[in-house]
């Protein structure tokens, strides 16, 4: 199935204005050439997503090297006057 964005409709939610895409089915079949190109582009996308998502997650080594944050109550200091 081939789907395309056929138009963008202006929409609004509260103070935010945005364009909402409208999708339509262009064809129910995909040529062999187009399928090969889509597979190739999917491979490129998967490589990118793998590196992007891996970069967001700290490794165990990075987790261990992060300083521990300790919270304590502020010390009470007597008024010197």
Buried (B, 14 or more C-beta within 10 A) or exposed (E): EEEEEEEEEEEEEEEEEEEEEEEEEEEEEEEEEEEEEEEEEEEEEEEEEEEEEEEEEEEEEEEEEEEEEEEEEEEEEEEEE
